[in-house]
Amino acid sequence: MSSDELREFLDREPFEPFRVRLSSGDAYEVRNPDLAVVMRSRLLVADPESDRYTLIPYLHIAAVETVGNGASRSP
């Protein structure tokens, strides 16, 4: 998975929530594009319910799949 591919998921209009599956079997959902940051070698995914976040190296991303019921960019 590359940063460009992840940016495509985040920039879709309308936004489609997606799940990032890791080689470890863990999964993280991105339901709001404002809570994910594509960095040079990692993806940051923030938890909107707390002050926690996860840094995911692209090397460990096994798959990205869309999921339903997301938040849009508009208030």
N, CA, C and O atoms as a Maestro MAE file, in Angstrom:
{
 s_m_m2io_version
 :::
 2.0.0
}

f_m_ct {
 s_m_title
 :::
 protein
 m_atom[300] {
  # First column is atom index #
  i_m_mmod_type
  r_m_x_coord
  r_m_y_coord
  r_m_z_coord
  i_m_residue_number
  s_m_chain_name
  s_m_pdb_residue_name
  s_m_pdb_atom_name
  i_m_atomic_number
  :::
  1 25 0.848 -1.168 0.000 1 A "MET " " N  " 7
  2 3 0.000 0.000 0.000 1 A "MET " " CA " 6
  3 2 0.896 1.235 0.000 1 A "MET " " C  " 6
  4 15 1.892 1.288 0.723 1 A "MET " " O  " 8
  5 25 0.545 2.207 -0.798 2 A "SER " " N  " 7
  6 3 1.344 3.432 -0.883 2 A "SER " " CA " 6
  7 2 0.564 4.616 -0.319 2 A "SER " " C  " 6
  8 15 -0.651 4.544 -0.134 2 A "SER " " O  " 8
  9 25 1.273 5.692 -0.053 3 A "SER " " N  " 7
  10 3 0.623 6.898 0.445 3 A "SER " " CA " 6
  11 2 -0.371 7.447 -0.581 3 A "SER " " C  " 6
  12 15 -1.427 7.957 -0.206 3 A "SER " " O  " 8
  13 25 -0.044 7.349 -1.860 4 A "ASP " " N  " 7
  14 3 -0.956 7.830 -2.903 4 A "ASP " " CA " 6
  15 2 -2.263 7.042 -2.903 4 A "ASP " " C  " 6
  16 15 -3.336 7.624 -3.066 4 A "ASP " " O  " 8
  17 25 -2.185 5.734 -2.723 5 A "GLU " " N  " 7
  18 3 -3.393 4.911 -2.685 5 A "GLU " " CA " 6
  19 2 -4.262 5.264 -1.472 5 A "GLU " " C  " 6
  20 15 -5.487 5.315 -1.576 5 A "GLU " " O  " 8
  21 25 -3.628 5.506 -0.334 6 A "LEU " " N  " 7
  22 3 -4.387 5.889 0.855 6 A "LEU " " CA " 6
  23 2 -5.024 7.262 0.681 6 A "LEU " " C  " 6
  24 15 -6.154 7.476 1.120 6 A "LEU " " O  " 8
  25 25 -4.322 8.188 0.053 7 A "ARG " " N  " 7
  26 3 -4.897 9.509 -0.214 7 A "ARG " " CA " 6
  27 2 -6.128 9.406 -1.101 7 A "ARG " " C  " 6
  28 15 -7.082 10.164 -0.931 7 A "ARG " " O  " 8
  29 25 -6.113 8.472 -2.046 8 A "GLU " " N  " 7
  30 3 -7.289 8.273 -2.900 8 A "GLU " " CA " 6
  31 2 -8.503 7.878 -2.071 8 A "GLU " " C  " 6
  32 15 -9.602 8.374 -2.317 8 A "GLU " " O  " 8
  33 25 -8.324 7.002 -1.100 9 A "PHE " " N  " 7
  34 3 -9.432 6.613 -0.220 9 A "PHE " " CA " 6
  35 2 -9.928 7.812 0.586 9 A "PHE " " C  " 6
  36 15 -11.135 7.989 0.745 9 A "PHE " " O  " 8
  37 25 -9.023 8.628 1.090 10 A "LEU " " N  " 7
  38 3 -9.403 9.771 1.924 10 A "LEU " " CA " 6
  39 2 -10.032 10.907 1.121 10 A "LEU " " C  " 6
  40 15 -10.839 11.666 1.658 10 A "LEU " " O  " 8
  41 25 -9.678 11.034 -0.144 11 A "ASP " " N  " 7
  42 3 -10.162 12.146 -0.962 11 A "ASP " " CA " 6
  43 2 -11.424 11.838 -1.753 11 A "ASP " " C  " 6
  44 15 -11.909 12.704 -2.481 11 A "ASP " " O  " 8
  45 25 -11.963 10.651 -1.634 12 A "ARG " " N  " 7
  46 3 -13.165 10.299 -2.399 12 A "ARG " " CA " 6
  47 2 -14.322 11.212 -2.033 12 A "ARG " " C  " 6
  48 15 -14.522 11.559 -0.868 12 A "ARG " " O  " 8
  49 25 -15.078 11.592 -3.052 13 A "GLU " " N  " 7
  50 3 -16.285 12.399 -2.869 13 A "GLU " " CA " 6
  51 2 -17.457 11.655 -3.469 13 A "GLU " " C  " 6
  52 15 -17.455 11.418 -4.677 13 A "GLU " " O  " 8
  53 25 -18.451 11.276 -2.701 14 A "PRO " " N  " 7
  54 3 -18.486 11.437 -1.250 14 A "PRO " " CA " 6
  55 2 -17.532 10.449 -0.578 14 A "PRO " " C  " 6
  56 15 -17.177 9.413 -1.141 14 A "PRO " " O  " 8
  57 25 -17.133 10.802 0.638 15 A "PHE " " N  " 7
  58 3 -16.213 9.951 1.390 15 A "PHE " " CA " 6
  59 2 -16.865 8.609 1.705 15 A "PHE " " C  " 6
  60 15 -18.026 8.556 2.111 15 A "PHE " " O  " 8
  61 25 -16.119 7.532 1.517 16 A "GLU " " N  " 7
  62 3 -16.559 6.183 1.883 16 A "GLU " " CA " 6
  63 2 -15.687 5.688 3.023 16 A "GLU " " C  " 6
  64 15 -14.472 5.582 2.860 16 A "GLU " " O  " 8
  65 25 -16.282 5.377 4.186 17 A "PRO " " N  " 7
  66 3 -15.481 4.849 5.283 17 A "PRO " " CA " 6
  67 2 -14.736 3.591 4.825 17 A "PRO " " C  " 6
  68 15 -15.206 2.849 3.962 17 A "PRO " " O  " 8
  69 25 -13.564 3.373 5.425 18 A "PHE " " N  " 7
  70 3 -12.797 2.192 5.052 18 A "PHE " " CA " 6
  71 2 -12.099 1.592 6.261 18 A "PHE " " C  " 6
  72 15 -11.924 2.245 7.289 18 A "PHE " " O  " 8
  73 25 -11.713 0.359 6.115 19 A "ARG " " N  " 7
  74 3 -11.019 -0.389 7.163 19 A "ARG " " CA " 6
  75 2 -9.632 -0.738 6.658 19 A "ARG " " C  " 6
  76 15 -9.469 -1.205 5.531 19 A "ARG " " O  " 8
  77 25 -8.628 -0.505 7.504 20 A "VAL " " N  " 7
  78 3 -7.248 -0.848 7.176 20 A "VAL " " CA " 6
  79 2 -6.920 -2.138 7.928 20 A "VAL " " C  " 6
  80 15 -6.948 -2.167 9.158 20 A "VAL " " O  " 8
  81 25 -6.611 -3.196 7.190 21 A "ARG " " N  " 7
  82 3 -6.237 -4.479 7.796 21 A "ARG " " CA " 6
  83 2 -4.721 -4.616 7.760 21 A "ARG " " C  " 6
  84 15 -4.075 -4.358 6.745 21 A "ARG " " O  " 8
  85 25 -4.170 -5.034 8.909 22 A "LEU " " N  " 7
  86 3 -2.721 -5.157 9.022 22 A "LEU " " CA " 6
  87 2 -2.275 -6.604 8.893 22 A "LEU " " C  " 6
  88 15 -3.079 -7.527 9.024 22 A "LEU " " O  " 8
  89 25 -1.010 -6.789 8.639 23 A "SER " " N  " 7
  90 3 -0.450 -8.135 8.516 23 A "SER " " CA " 6
  91 2 -0.589 -8.913 9.820 23 A "SER " " C  " 6
  92 15 -0.568 -10.144 9.802 23 A "SER " " O  " 8
  93 25 -0.730 -8.221 10.953 24 A "SER " " N  " 7
  94 3 -0.903 -8.877 12.257 24 A "SER " " CA " 6
  95 2 -2.321 -9.389 12.460 24 A "SER " " C  " 6
  96 15 -2.578 -10.158 13.386 24 A "SER " " O  " 8
  97 25 -3.248 -8.965 11.593 25 A "GLY " " N  " 7
  98 3 -4.654 -9.328 11.751 25 A "GLY " " CA " 6
  99 2 -5.473 -8.211 12.373 25 A "GLY " " C  " 6
  100 15 -6.702 -8.253 12.315 25 A "GLY " " O  " 8
  101 25 -4.831 -7.216 12.965 26 A "ASP " " N  " 7
  102 3 -5.542 -6.070 13.534 26 A "ASP " " CA " 6
  103 2 -6.197 -5.267 12.411 26 A "ASP " " C  " 6
  104 15 -5.770 -5.329 11.258 26 A "ASP " " O  " 8
  105 25 -7.242 -4.511 12.767 27 A "ALA " " N  " 7
  106 3 -7.922 -3.671 11.791 27 A "ALA " " CA " 6
  107 2 -8.310 -2.348 12.442 27 A "ALA " " C  " 6
  108 15 -8.641 -2.304 13.627 27 A "ALA " " O  " 8
  109 25 -8.267 -1.279 11.664 28 A "TYR " " N  " 7
  110 3 -8.627 0.053 12.134 28 A "TYR " " CA " 6
  111 2 -9.583 0.664 11.122 28 A "TYR " " C  " 6
  112 15 -9.332 0.626 9.917 28 A "TYR " " O  " 8
  113 25 -10.690 1.234 11.621 29 A "GLU " " N  " 7
  114 3 -11.662 1.859 10.730 29 A "GLU " " CA " 6
  115 2 -11.434 3.358 10.686 29 A "GLU " " C  " 6
  116 15 -11.147 3.998 11.697 29 A "GLU " " O  " 8
  117 25 -11.569 3.897 9.486 30 A "VAL " " N  " 7
  118 3 -11.507 5.337 9.267 30 A "VAL " " CA " 6
  119 2 -12.905 5.735 8.810 30 A "VAL " " C  " 6
  120 15 -13.281 5.492 7.663 30 A "VAL " " O  " 8
  121 25 -13.673 6.349 9.710 31 A "ARG " " N  " 7
  122 3 -15.051 6.741 9.411 31 A "ARG " " CA " 6
  123 2 -15.188 8.226 9.112 31 A "ARG " " C  " 6
  124 15 -16.249 8.689 8.694 31 A "ARG " " O  " 8
  125 25 -14.107 8.971 9.330 32 A "ASN " " N  " 7
  126 3 -14.099 10.396 9.054 32 A "ASN " " CA " 6
  127 2 -12.717 10.731 8.472 32 A "ASN " " C  " 6
  128 15 -11.704 10.444 9.110 32 A "ASN " " O  " 8
  129 25 -12.656 11.323 7.293 33 A "PRO " " N  " 7
  130 3 -11.354 11.582 6.663 33 A "PRO " " CA " 6
  131 2 -10.490 12.570 7.442 33 A "PRO " " C  " 6
  132 15 -9.277 12.626 7.239 33 A "PRO " " O  " 8
  133 25 -11.100 13.344 8.325 34 A "ASP " " N  " 7
  134 3 -10.335 14.302 9.115 34 A "ASP " " CA " 6
  135 2 -9.587 13.636 10.269 34 A "ASP " " C  " 6
  136 15 -8.785 14.284 10.940 34 A "ASP " " O  " 8
  137 25 -9.841 12.351 10.504 35 A "LEU " " N  " 7
  138 3 -9.196 11.635 11.599 35 A "LEU " " CA " 6
  139 2 -8.089 10.701 11.125 35 A "LEU " " C  " 6
  140 15 -7.643 9.827 11.869 35 A "LEU " " O  " 8
  141 25 -7.649 10.890 9.884 36 A "ALA " " N  " 7
  142 3 -6.540 10.093 9.343 36 A "ALA " " CA " 6
  143 2 -5.570 11.040 8.643 36 A "ALA " " C  " 6
  144 15 -5.982 11.975 7.956 36 A "ALA " " O  " 8
  145 25 -4.284 10.785 8.826 37 A "VAL " " N  " 7
  146 3 -3.249 11.613 8.212 37 A "VAL " " CA " 6
  147 2 -2.280 10.695 7.483 37 A "VAL " " C  " 6
  148 15 -1.703 9.781 8.072 37 A "VAL " " O  " 8
  149 25 -2.113 10.954 6.190 38 A "VAL " " N  " 7
  150 3 -1.150 10.211 5.386 38 A "VAL " " CA " 6
  151 2 0.199 10.900 5.530 38 A "VAL " " C  " 6
  152 15 0.366 12.056 5.141 38 A "VAL " " O  " 8
  153 25 1.149 10.180 6.091 39 A "MET " " N  " 7
  154 3 2.490 10.715 6.289 39 A "MET " " CA " 6
  155 2 3.445 10.062 5.293 39 A "MET " " C  " 6
  156 15 3.009 9.288 4.440 39 A "MET " " O  " 8
  157 25 4.713 10.355 5.386 40 A "ARG " " N  " 7
  158 3 5.686 9.826 4.420 40 A "ARG " " CA " 6
  159 2 5.740 8.302 4.415 40 A "ARG " " C  " 6
  160 15 5.738 7.692 3.346 40 A "ARG " " O  " 8
  161 25 5.790 7.684 5.582 41 A "SER " " N  " 7
  162 3 5.923 6.230 5.641 41 A "SER " " CA " 6
  163 2 4.883 5.551 6.530 41 A "SER " " C  " 6
  164 15 4.907 4.335 6.717 41 A "SER " " O  " 8
  165 25 3.959 6.366 7.079 42 A "ARG " " N  " 7
  166 3 2.964 5.817 7.994 42 A "ARG " " CA " 6
  167 2 1.620 6.504 7.827 42 A "ARG " " C  " 6
  168 15 1.520 7.611 7.297 42 A "ARG " " O  " 8
  169 25 0.598 5.818 8.293 43 A "LEU " " N  " 7
  170 3 -0.751 6.369 8.359 43 A "LEU " " CA " 6
  171 2 -1.076 6.584 9.827 43 A "LEU " " C  " 6
  172 15 -0.917 5.671 10.637 43 A "LEU " " O  " 8
  173 25 -1.529 7.784 10.179 44 A "LEU " " N  " 7
  174 3 -1.972 8.063 11.533 44 A "LEU " " CA " 6
  175 2 -3.492 7.982 11.539 44 A "LEU " " C  " 6
  176 15 -4.154 8.630 10.729 44 A "LEU " " O  " 8
  177 25 -4.045 7.187 12.450 45 A "VAL " " N  " 7
  178 3 -5.495 7.073 12.604 45 A "VAL " " CA " 6
  179 2 -5.832 7.474 14.033 45 A "VAL " " C  " 6
  180 15 -5.366 6.844 14.982 45 A "VAL " " O  " 8
  181 25 -6.649 8.531 14.194 46 A "ALA " " N  " 7
  182 3 -7.028 9.035 15.509 46 A "ALA " " CA " 6
  183 2 -8.355 8.425 15.948 46 A "ALA " " C  " 6
  184 15 -9.231 8.152 15.127 46 A "ALA " " O  " 8
  185 25 -8.489 8.216 17.262 47 A "ASP " " N  " 7
  186 3 -9.733 7.731 17.860 47 A "ASP " " CA " 6
  187 2 -10.528 8.948 18.310 47 A "ASP " " C  " 6
  188 15 -10.070 9.678 19.189 47 A "ASP " " O  " 8
  189 25 -11.716 9.194 17.730 48 A "PRO " " N  " 7
  190 3 -12.477 10.396 18.056 48 A "PRO " " CA " 6
  191 2 -13.053 10.397 19.474 48 A "PRO " " C  " 6
  192 15 -13.481 11.441 19.965 48 A "PRO " " O  " 8
  193 25 -13.066 9.255 20.124 49 A "GLU " " N  " 7
  194 3 -13.641 9.144 21.462 49 A "GLU " " CA " 6
  195 2 -12.607 9.352 22.572 49 A "GLU " " C  " 6
  196 15 -12.961 9.360 23.751 49 A "GLU " " O  " 8
  197 25 -11.365 9.515 22.214 50 A "SER " " N  " 7
  198 3 -10.309 9.665 23.222 50 A "SER " " CA " 6
  199 2 -9.163 10.482 22.633 50 A "SER " " C  " 6
  200 15 -9.274 11.028 21.536 50 A "SER " " O  " 8
  201 25 -8.081 10.556 23.367 51 A "ASP " " N  " 7
  202 3 -6.874 11.225 22.881 51 A "ASP " " CA " 6
  203 2 -5.889 10.231 22.286 51 A "ASP " " C  " 6
  204 15 -4.709 10.545 22.131 51 A "ASP " " O  " 8
  205 25 -6.362 9.035 21.950 52 A "ARG " " N  " 7
  206 3 -5.481 7.989 21.433 52 A "ARG " " CA " 6
  207 2 -5.393 8.049 19.909 52 A "ARG " " C  " 6
  208 15 -6.305 8.512 19.224 52 A "ARG " " O  " 8
  209 25 -4.267 7.565 19.413 53 A "TYR " " N  " 7
  210 3 -4.061 7.457 17.969 53 A "TYR " " CA " 6
  211 2 -3.167 6.263 17.704 53 A "TYR " " C  " 6
  212 15 -2.504 5.753 18.607 53 A "TYR " " O  " 8
  213 25 -3.157 5.822 16.456 54 A "THR " " N  " 7
  214 3 -2.326 4.698 16.044 54 A "THR " " CA " 6
  215 2 -1.509 5.113 14.832 54 A "THR " " C  " 6
  216 15 -2.041 5.707 13.895 54 A "THR " " O  " 8
  217 25 -0.228 4.806 14.847 55 A "LEU " " N  " 7
  218 3 0.651 5.020 13.702 55 A "LEU " " CA " 6
  219 2 0.855 3.673 13.026 55 A "LEU " " C  " 6
  220 15 1.335 2.726 13.648 55 A "LEU " " O  " 8
  221 25 0.490 3.591 11.754 56 A "ILE " " N  " 7
  222 3 0.548 2.328 11.022 56 A "ILE " " CA " 6
  223 2 1.553 2.440 9.879 56 A "ILE " " C  " 6
  224 15 1.316 3.187 8.929 56 A "ILE " " O  " 8
  225 25 2.662 1.718 9.950 57 A "PRO " " N  " 7
  226 3 3.616 1.725 8.829 57 A "PRO " " CA " 6
  227 2 2.967 1.085 7.586 57 A "PRO " " C  " 6
  228 15 2.305 0.052 7.684 57 A "PRO " " O  " 8
  229 25 3.166 1.707 6.438 58 A "TYR " " N  " 7
  230 3 2.575 1.176 5.199 58 A "TYR " " CA " 6
  231 2 2.992 -0.267 4.948 58 A "TYR " " C  " 6
  232 15 2.226 -1.047 4.383 58 A "TYR " " O  " 8
  233 25 4.176 -0.615 5.357 59 A "LEU " " N  " 7
  234 3 4.707 -1.958 5.170 59 A "LEU " " CA " 6
  235 2 3.804 -3.017 5.797 59 A "LEU " " C  " 6
  236 15 3.765 -4.154 5.326 59 A "LEU " " O  " 8
  237 25 3.073 -2.651 6.863 60 A "HIS " " N  " 7
  238 3 2.229 -3.615 7.577 60 A "HIS " " CA " 6
  239 2 0.768 -3.600 7.138 60 A "HIS " " C  " 6
  240 15 -0.042 -4.353 7.680 60 A "HIS " " O  " 8
  241 25 0.414 -2.755 6.163 61 A "ILE " " N  " 7
  242 3 -0.961 -2.729 5.672 61 A "ILE " " CA " 6
  243 2 -1.128 -3.858 4.659 61 A "ILE " " C  " 6
  244 15 -0.496 -3.871 3.603 61 A "ILE " " O  " 8
  245 25 -2.004 -4.811 5.013 62 A "ALA " " N  " 7
  246 3 -2.248 -5.961 4.147 62 A "ALA " " CA " 6
  247 2 -3.392 -5.695 3.176 62 A "ALA " " C  " 6
  248 15 -3.380 -6.194 2.051 62 A "ALA " " O  " 8
  249 25 -4.390 -4.903 3.608 63 A "ALA " " N  " 7
  250 3 -5.558 -4.644 2.763 63 A "ALA " " CA " 6
  251 2 -6.293 -3.404 3.251 63 A "ALA " " C  " 6
  252 15 -6.194 -3.018 4.416 63 A "ALA " " O  " 8
  253 25 -7.035 -2.789 2.328 64 A "VAL " " N  " 7
  254 3 -7.935 -1.692 2.665 64 A "VAL " " CA " 6
  255 2 -9.267 -2.044 2.035 64 A "VAL " " C  " 6
  256 15 -9.339 -2.370 0.850 64 A "VAL " " O  " 8
  257 25 -10.337 -1.975 2.845 65 A "GLU " " N  " 7
  258 3 -11.668 -2.331 2.341 65 A "GLU " " CA " 6
  259 2 -12.673 -1.292 2.788 65 A "GLU " " C  " 6
  260 15 -12.564 -0.754 3.890 65 A "GLU " " O  " 8
  261 25 -13.647 -1.004 1.947 66 A "THR " " N  " 7
  262 3 -14.666 -0.026 2.300 66 A "THR " " CA " 6
  263 2 -15.679 -0.640 3.253 66 A "THR " " C  " 6
  264 15 -15.935 -1.844 3.229 66 A "THR " " O  " 8
  265 25 -16.254 0.224 4.100 67 A "VAL " " N  " 7
  266 3 -17.316 -0.171 5.033 67 A "VAL " " CA " 6
  267 2 -18.434 0.855 4.919 67 A "VAL " " C  " 6
  268 15 -18.231 1.910 4.318 67 A "VAL " " O  " 8
  269 25 -19.592 0.582 5.471 68 A "GLY " " N  " 7
  270 3 -20.739 1.474 5.337 68 A "GLY " " CA " 6
  271 2 -20.874 2.484 6.464 68 A "GLY " " C  " 6
  272 15 -20.138 2.443 7.450 68 A "GLY " " O  " 8
  273 25 -21.839 3.401 6.295 69 A "ASN " " N  " 7
  274 3 -22.271 4.357 7.330 69 A "ASN " " CA " 6
  275 2 -21.186 5.304 7.804 69 A "ASN " " C  " 6
  276 15 -20.803 5.270 8.973 69 A "ASN " " O  " 8
  277 25 -20.687 6.146 6.916 70 A "GLY " " N  " 7
  278 3 -19.615 7.051 7.313 70 A "GLY " " CA " 6
  279 2 -20.081 8.460 7.545 70 A "GLY " " C  " 6
  280 15 -21.226 8.808 7.259 70 A "GLY " " O  " 8
  281 25 -19.198 9.259 8.059 71 A "ALA " " N  " 7
  282 3 -19.440 10.682 8.238 71 A "ALA " " CA " 6
  283 2 -18.985 11.412 6.985 71 A "ALA " " C  " 6
  284 15 -18.004 11.020 6.353 71 A "ALA " " O  " 8
  285 25 -19.679 12.447 6.636 72 A "SER " " N  " 7
  286 3 -19.255 13.219 5.466 72 A "SER " " CA " 6
  287 2 -18.360 14.366 5.913 72 A "SER " " C  " 6
  288 15 -18.236 14.629 7.109 72 A "SER " " O  " 8
  289 25 -17.744 15.041 4.969 73 A "ARG " " N  " 7
  290 3 -16.875 16.172 5.301 73 A "ARG " " CA " 6
  291 2 -17.698 17.403 5.670 73 A "ARG " " C  " 6
  292 15 -17.196 18.304 6.342 73 A "ARG " " O  " 8
  293 25 -18.930 17.447 5.247 74 A "SER " " N  " 7
  294 3 -19.747 18.627 5.516 74 A "SER " " CA " 6
  295 2 -20.311 18.566 6.917 74 A "SER " " C  " 6
  296 15 -20.656 17.486 7.395 74 A "SER " " O  " 8
  297 25 -20.416 19.725 7.603 75 A "PRO " " N  " 7
  298 3 -21.003 19.726 8.955 75 A "PRO " " CA " 6
  299 2 -22.489 19.499 8.922 75 A "PRO " " C  " 6
  300 15 -23.133 19.471 9.971 75 A "PRO " " O  " 8
  :::
 }
 m_bond[299] {
  # First column is bond index #
  i_m_from
  i_m_to
  i_m_order
  :::
  1 1 2 1
  2 2 3 1
  3 3 4 2
  4 3 5 1
  5 5 6 1
  6 6 7 1
  7 7 8 2
  8 7 9 1
  9 9 10 1
  10 10 11 1
  11 11 12 2
  12 11 13 1
  13 13 14 1
  14 14 15 1
  15 15 16 2
  16 15 17 1
  17 17 18 1
  18 18 19 1
  19 19 20 2
  20 19 21 1
  21 21 22 1
  22 22 23 1
  23 23 24 2
  24 23 25 1
  25 25 26 1
  26 26 27 1
  27 27 28 2
  28 27 29 1
  29 29 30 1
  30 30 31 1
  31 31 32 2
  32 31 33 1
  33 33 34 1
  34 34 35 1
  35 35 36 2
  36 35 37 1
  37 37 38 1
  38 38 39 1
  39 39 40 2
  40 39 41 1
  41 41 42 1
  42 42 43 1
  43 43 44 2
  44 43 45 1
  45 45 46 1
  46 46 47 1
  47 47 48 2
  48 47 49 1
  49 49 50 1
  50 50 51 1
  51 51 52 2
  52 51 53 1
  53 53 54 1
  54 54 55 1
  55 55 56 2
  56 55 57 1
  57 57 58 1
  58 58 59 1
  59 59 60 2
  60 59 61 1
  61 61 62 1
  62 62 63 1
  63 63 64 2
  64 63 65 1
  65 65 66 1
  66 66 67 1
  67 67 68 2
  68 67 69 1
  69 69 70 1
  70 70 71 1
  71 71 72 2
  72 71 73 1
  73 73 74 1
  74 74 75 1
  75 75 76 2
  76 75 77 1
  77 77 78 1
  78 78 79 1
  79 79 80 2
  80 79 81 1
  81 81 82 1
  82 82 83 1
  83 83 84 2
  84 83 85 1
  85 85 86 1
  86 86 87 1
  87 87 88 2
  88 87 89 1
  89 89 90 1
  90 90 91 1
  91 91 92 2
  92 91 93 1
  93 93 94 1
  94 94 95 1
  95 95 96 2
  96 95 97 1
  97 97 98 1
  98 98 99 1
  99 99 100 2
  100 99 101 1
  101 101 102 1
  102 102 103 1
  103 103 104 2
  104 103 105 1
  105 105 106 1
  106 106 107 1
  107 107 108 2
  108 107 109 1
  109 109 110 1
  110 110 111 1
  111 111 112 2
  112 111 113 1
  113 113 114 1
  114 114 115 1
  115 115 116 2
  116 115 117 1
  117 117 118 1
  118 118 119 1
  119 119 120 2
  120 119 121 1
  121 121 122 1
  122 122 123 1
  123 123 124 2
  124 123 125 1
  125 125 126 1
  126 126 127 1
  127 127 128 2
  128 127 129 1
  129 129 130 1
  130 130 131 1
  131 131 132 2
  132 131 133 1
  133 133 134 1
  134 134 135 1
  135 135 136 2
  136 135 137 1
  137 137 138 1
  138 138 139 1
  139 139 140 2
  140 139 141 1
  141 141 142 1
  142 142 143 1
  143 143 144 2
  144 143 145 1
  145 145 146 1
  146 146 147 1
  147 147 148 2
  148 147 149 1
  149 149 150 1
  150 150 151 1
  151 151 152 2
  152 151 153 1
  153 153 154 1
  154 154 155 1
  155 155 156 2
  156 155 157 1
  157 157 158 1
  158 158 159 1
  159 159 160 2
  160 159 161 1
  161 161 162 1
  162 162 163 1
  163 163 164 2
  164 163 165 1
  165 165 166 1
  166 166 167 1
  167 167 168 2
  168 167 169 1
  169 169 170 1
  170 170 171 1
  171 171 172 2
  172 171 173 1
  173 173 174 1
  174 174 175 1
  175 175 176 2
  176 175 177 1
  177 177 178 1
  178 178 179 1
  179 179 180 2
  180 179 181 1
  181 181 182 1
  182 182 183 1
  183 183 184 2
  184 183 185 1
  185 185 186 1
  186 186 187 1
  187 187 188 2
  188 187 189 1
  189 189 190 1
  190 190 191 1
  191 191 192 2
  192 191 193 1
  193 193 194 1
  194 194 195 1
  195 195 196 2
  196 195 197 1
  197 197 198 1
  198 198 199 1
  199 199 200 2
  200 199 201 1
  201 201 202 1
  202 202 203 1
  203 203 204 2
  204 203 205 1
  205 205 206 1
  206 206 207 1
  207 207 208 2
  208 207 209 1
  209 209 210 1
  210 210 211 1
  211 211 212 2
  212 211 213 1
  213 213 214 1
  214 214 215 1
  215 215 216 2
  216 215 217 1
  217 217 218 1
  218 218 219 1
  219 219 220 2
  220 219 221 1
  221 221 222 1
  222 222 223 1
  223 223 224 2
  224 223 225 1
  225 225 226 1
  226 226 227 1
  227 227 228 2
  228 227 229 1
  229 229 230 1
  230 230 231 1
  231 231 232 2
  232 231 233 1
  233 233 234 1
  234 234 235 1
  235 235 236 2
  236 235 237 1
  237 237 238 1
  238 238 239 1
  239 239 240 2
  240 239 241 1
  241 241 242 1
  242 242 243 1
  243 243 244 2
  244 243 245 1
  245 245 246 1
  246 246 247 1
  247 247 248 2
  248 247 249 1
  249 249 250 1
  250 250 251 1
  251 251 252 2
  252 251 253 1
  253 253 254 1
  254 254 255 1
  255 255 256 2
  256 255 257 1
  257 257 258 1
  258 258 259 1
  259 259 260 2
  260 259 261 1
  261 261 262 1
  262 262 263 1
  263 263 264 2
  264 263 265 1
  265 265 266 1
  266 266 267 1
  267 267 268 2
  268 267 269 1
  269 269 270 1
  270 270 271 1
  271 271 272 2
  272 271 273 1
  273 273 274 1
  274 274 275 1
  275 275 276 2
  276 275 277 1
  277 277 278 1
  278 278 279 1
  279 279 280 2
  280 279 281 1
  281 281 282 1
  282 282 283 1
  283 283 284 2
  284 283 285 1
  285 285 286 1
  286 286 287 1
  287 287 288 2
  288 287 289 1
  289 289 290 1
  290 290 291 1
  291 291 292 2
  292 291 293 1
  293 293 294 1
  294 294 295 1
  295 295 296 2
  296 295 297 1
  297 297 298 1
  298 298 299 1
  299 299 300 2
  :::
 }
}
